[in-house]
Amino acid sequence: MRAAPAPRRERADAARNRILILQAARGLLADGPDEVSMQEVAARAGVGVGTLYRRFGDRQGLLLAVLDEGEREFQGAFMAGPAPLGPGAGGRADPVQRIGAFVHTLLDRTIADLELRVALERSNSRAAEPYRTWHLHLRTLCRAVGDEQVPDPHYWADLLLAALSPGLVRDQLAAGATPEALHTSVDVVVRRLLAG
C-alpha cells in the first residue's frame, strides 16, 4: 500500500502574497466593504489582480479568507473547547447551555465584524461555509436536547441562526438596540425555544 502524498507546502512567495493581500483587504474593508474592489485590494497589496483571483477565486472568497482565522478559532472552541461553548472534559456539557453559549458568542462575533459579515451575507448562501458548519453544530445540539423539546432540529437550527443574521443585527442596532439588549433578546429566544 502506498502512502498518501504529503500535502504541498505553500511556496514562500505565495505565502508572502497571501499575507500582503489579507493585510490590504483588512485595511480597505475596515472603511466599508461595499466599496472595496478586487483591483483596489491588489493595488494596495502590490500584487497583480490575477494573483488575487487565483488565490481567492472571487470577492466572496476574499471576504471569507479575511474572517477565516477567527472562524477557525471559533470552530475549534465550540467543537473541542471547554464548556459551555465546547463539549468540555468528557464531552458531557449540557446541550442547552452549549446552544446558549454558541448563539451569544456568534452574536458577539457578528457585531465585531458587522459590515464585513453583512457584505458576505449578500453573496453567501446558507448552503455555503461557515453557515453549514454552524447549522450542523446547532442541529447536533438540538438533537441532543431531545425530540420532545426540539421536534425538528434542522428547522430549529435555521431558526436560531436567523436570529443572528448580520442584516437583522445591523437593522436592530440601527433602530437603537444595544448589544446588551440583543443578548437579552437572544437569551429569551433560546430559553423559550428550549424550555422543557
CORSULBEL-V170651 format. One record per residue. N is the residue number from 1. RES is the residue in one small letter. PSI is psi in whole degrees, -180 to 180 (999 if undefined). NEAR is the number of other C-alpha atoms within 10 Angstrom. Layout:
{{N;RES;PSI;NEAR} {N;RES;PSI;NEAR}}
//
This chain:
{{1;m;131;3} {2;r;143;4} {3;a;149;5} {4;a;145;6} {5;p;145;6} {6;a;146;6} {7;p;144;6} {8;r;135;6} {9;r;145;7} {10;e;131;9} {11;r;151;9} {12;a;-42;9} {13;d;-34;9} {14;a;-40;12} {15;a;-43;12} {16;r;-45;11} {17;n;-40;20} {18;r;-46;19} {19;i;-45;13} {20;l;-42;18} {21;i;-46;25} {22;l;-37;19} {23;q;-45;16} {24;a;-44;18} {25;a;-45;24} {26;r;-44;17} {27;g;-46;13} {28;l;-41;17} {29;l;-24;20} {30;a;-26;12} {31;d;0;12} {32;g;102;12} {33;p;-25;18} {34;d;-25;12} {35;e;-5;9} {36;v;128;15} {37;s;161;13} {38;m;-35;16} {39;q;-41;15} {40;e;-41;15} {41;v;-46;25} {42;a;-44;22} {43;a;-44;13} {44;r;-35;16} {45;a;-16;20} {46;g;31;13} {47;v;166;16} {48;g;153;13} {49;v;-35;16} {50;g;-37;13} {51;t;-42;15} {52;l;-46;21} {53;y;-38;16} {54;r;-38;9} {55;r;-43;15} {56;f;-9;17} {57;g;-57;12} {58;d;-176;12} {59;r;-40;17} {60;q;-43;16} {61;g;-37;15} {62;l;-44;21} {63;l;-43;21} {64;l;-39;18} {65;a;-37;16} {66;v;-37;18} {67;l;-8;17} {68;d;-45;13} {69;e;-48;10} {70;g;-35;12} {71;e;-40;16} {72;r;-41;11} {73;e;-43;12} {74;f;-48;18} {75;q;-39;17} {76;g;-39;12} {77;a;-44;18} {78;f;-18;22} {79;m;-34;15} {80;a;4;14} {81;g;-174;17} {82;p;155;14} {83;a;154;19} {84;p;-14;20} {85;l;-44;25} {86;g;-178;25} {87;p;-17;19} {88;g;-180;18} {89;a;129;11} {90;g;-5;6} {91;g;30;13} {92;r;19;11} {93;a;146;16} {94;d;124;17} {95;p;-32;22} {96;v;-43;18} {97;q;-38;16} {98;r;-39;21} {99;i;-46;26} {100;g;-47;20} {101;a;-39;18} {102;f;-50;21} {103;v;-35;22} {104;h;-40;19} {105;t;-42;15} {106;l;-37;18} {107;l;-45;22} {108;d;-43;17} {109;r;-38;16} {110;t;-45;20} {111;i;-40;17} {112;a;-35;11} {113;d;40;13} {114;l;-55;18} {115;e;-37;20} {116;l;-41;23} {117;r;-34;22} {118;v;-44;20} {119;a;-40;19} {120;l;-38;21} {121;e;-35;16} {122;r;-32;11} {123;s;-4;12} {124;n;127;17} {125;s;170;12} {126;r;-12;12} {127;a;-5;10} {128;a;169;10} {129;e;152;12} {130;p;2;17} {131;y;-43;16} {132;r;-42;13} {133;t;-44;13} {134;w;-43;19} {135;h;-46;23} {136;l;-43;15} {137;h;-49;17} {138;l;-39;24} {139;r;-43;21} {140;t;-44;15} {141;l;-40;20} {142;c;-40;25} {143;r;-39;17} {144;a;-27;15} {145;v;-37;19} {146;g;152;15} {147;d;-32;11} {148;e;-41;10} {149;q;-34;15} {150;v;87;21} {151;p;-24;13} {152;d;85;14} {153;p;-35;22} {154;h;-49;16} {155;y;-42;14} {156;w;-35;18} {157;a;-44;21} {158;d;-42;18} {159;l;-45;14} {160;l;-42;18} {161;l;-31;19} {162;a;-35;13} {163;a;-15;17} {164;l;11;21} {165;s;131;18} {166;p;-40;25} {167;g;-42;19} {168;l;-45;13} {169;v;-45;21} {170;r;-45;18} {171;d;-40;12} {172;q;-42;15} {173;l;-40;15} {174;a;-29;10} {175;a;0;9} {176;g;-3;9} {177;a;146;13} {178;t;161;12} {179;p;-38;15} {180;e;-41;10} {181;a;-38;13} {182;l;-41;19} {183;h;-41;16} {184;t;-44;12} {185;s;-43;13} {186;v;-39;19} {187;d;-42;16} {188;v;-44;13} {189;v;-49;16} {190;v;-46;16} {191;r;-41;15} {192;r;-40;10} {193;l;-37;14} {194;l;15;18} {195;a;135;10} {196;g;999;10}}
//
